[in-house]
Amino acid sequence: MEVQYLGHSAFLLTTAGGERLLLDPFITPNERAKDKIRLDDIRPDYILISHAHFDHIADAEEIAKKSGAPIIGVWEIHAYFEKRGCATYPMNVGGTWKSSKTDLRVKLVPAIHSSSFPDGSYGGLAVGFVISDGNRNVYYAGDTALSLEMELIAERYDLQVALLPIGGTFTMDVEDAVEAALLLDVEHVIGMHYNTFPVIAINQSDAIKAFKDNDITLHLLDIGGILDLASLPTSS
């Protein structure tokens, strides 16, 4: 599986079977990403939305309509985008979506966070995703606080990598994300939800050291950068 960072909490995952999942697209309003990522180049097969805040859905409607990719999320996410003419797939926490083409599976797991659309309407429960393609299991936390639910996720899935927010203020900070990685029993973390705005700015060197001190590698990808999970070293 390959993971491409599109800025903030947005990623494009390409599975072993060649399917492309877009997560939480916030690109054109992001000053750090808009000149580096072109929406027309993304072409996802599916769009996963963790919750309804503007910095996670900003480009979802445009990309969904151009690509025809269904938006997958909790019921309120489905209802909101269905009214706007997008293809959708309604779900809720605990549900599992399965691809009809490959071994790709997506499990919706709890996230501790609020959720509302830009118009102020209720966005349903916030979620994270466990994404499995038959070769790799990846945990995308979405926006969340530290939670013991992560220990249960580790017990049920052999995770290769976790995508965790590290910017603080609205989500976990670096200290909490390190504890989350320990609960999840992962050796590799891809950081997200940091440095987009001044209020979630971090010291990147200090963050890398904090994870390294706990024998965990923190990957801070450049926007547009790609990490091939098959290339990651493990101690096992």
N, C-alpha and C positions, 0 to 999 in steps of 0.2 A: 504494500500500500504506500502511495506517495501522498504527502501532505504539503500543500502550497498555502503560504500565509498571504492573505489579502488585506491585512491591516486590522487593527482593533481586535475583534473576536471573530472575524470572517476567515473562513478557510475553504479550500477546494480539495476534497479527498478523492483520489483515484484508486479504485480497488484493484485487487488481483485480477478480477474479471473484467476490468476496463470500464466499470460504471463510475460516474462522477457525481459526488455529493457536494453541494454548496451549503455551507453553514453560516447563518446569521449575516447576510450581506449588508454591510455598511461601508460603502466605497466612495460614491460620488460626493457625499457631504464631508468625507474625511479628508482634511487638507493634506495629510501625510500619504494618502493612497491614491487620490483621484488622478494624478498625473502618471502613476506607475501601473495602474490596473485599468484595462478597458473592459467595460461590461460585455461588449460583443465577443470578447475572446474567451469568456468563461464557459458558456455552453454546457450547463449541468444537465444531468438526467433527473436529479431530484434536488429539492431545496428543503433543508431542515431548519426550522425556526424554534429556538429555545424559549423565547418569550417575546412580548409585544413592544418593548421599548424601542424608541426611534433608532437607537444606535445598534439595533440588531435586525431591523426590517426595512431600512430605508430604500434599498434597491430591489427588494424581493418581488414587488409587483411587476416592475419593468422587466426584470430578468425572466420571471415566470411566463409572462406573455410572449416575449421574444423567443424563448427556448421551448415552450410547451411543457416544461418540467413541472410536476405537481409540487405544491407546497405541503409538507408533512409537518403536523404539529398538533397541539391539543385542540379540543373542539372550538374554542373561541378564536384561535388562529385560523382554523378552517373556515368558520362562518364569516370572518372579516374579509378574507381574501376571495372567498367564493362570491361574495356580493360584488367584488370588483372585477369579476370575470376571469379569475385565475383557476386553473386546475388545482384541486386540493385533495388531501387524504386525511380525514379526521381521526384523531387518536386521543388518548389521555394517559396520565401517569400509570406506568405498569404495563402498558401495551407494547406489543412487538410488531414492527412492520417487516415484511419479508419481500425481497425482490422475486419476481416471477422468472428472472433470467439467470441469476447466479446464486451463490450461497450467501449473498449479502443480507444481513439482518440488522435492524436498528431497534434497540430497547430504550423506551423512555423511562428515565429514572428521576427521582426527586431532586430539585434544587431549592435552596432557601433564598427566595428573592421575591420582590413584587413584580407585577406585570400589568401594564396598561398601554393602550394604543395612543398615538399622538393626539387623537381627539378626546382623550380622557376616559374612553370606555374600557371596561374590564377586559383584560387579556388572558384570563384563565390562569392556571397554575404554571409557574416557571418550571422548566425541566432541564435535565442534561440528557446525553445520549451515550449508550454503549454501542459502538459500531463494529460489527464483525463481518469479515469477508471470506471466512474459511481459512485464512492464514494468519491474520492479525486481529487483535481486539484492542480498540482504541476507546478511551473515555473522554468525551467532550463535556466539561462541567457546566457550560453556560455561565451565567452570572449566579454565583452562589456564595454563601458563607460556608465556613468549615462545618462539617457534619459527620456524625458517626455512621450515617448511611454509606459513606465511602468505604468503611470497613466491610460492610455487607457486600458492596460491589466487588471488592477485592476477593472475597470468599467465593463468589459465584463465577467470576471471570478471571482468566489468566491474562491480565492486561500487559501490553507491550509499552504503551505510552499513555500519558494523561495530558490533555490540553486544559490548563488551569488558568483562571484569572489571577493576577498578581499585583494589580494596581492599587488595591485598597479603596477606601472611601465608600464605594458602592458594592464591593465584593471582597473576597479574601485579599489580604496583603501578602507580601512575601513570606512572613513568618507563618501565617496560617496555611499558605499554600505548601510550604515545606512539610507541615504536619499532615496536610491532606495527602501528599505524595507518600508519606510513610504509611498512612492508613491504607492507601490504595496499593501499596507494595510494588511501586514502579521504580525503575532505575532511570527513566527518562521522562522529562516534563517539557512540554512546549508552552511557553508563556503567552498569555493573551490579556486583553483588557488592561493595557498599561500604556502610558506616554501619549495617548491620543489627545488628551486634554491635560492642562497643568495640574488639575486636582488628582489625577491618577499617575503622575510622573513618578518614576523610580530611579534609583541609582543602579544601573545594570550590572556593574562590576560587583557591587555588594550583594545583589540578588544571586548572581552566579555563584559567588562564594558561599552564601547561606545554604544553597542546595548542595554544593560540593562538600561542605562540612558534614553533610549527612549521606554522603556517597550516592548522590543523585545528580545527574547531568541536566542542567537547565538549558534548553535551546531557545534562544531569542532570534528568531528568523527575521531577515530583511523582508520588507514587503515585496512580494513576488517570489521570494525564495522558496525552494522545494527541499523537503527532507524525505528521503527514501527510508522507510522504517526497516527495510531489510538490511540496511547498512549499519544499524545501531548495534554496538557491542553490548553484550550482557555478561553477567558474572556466572550465569547458570549454563 
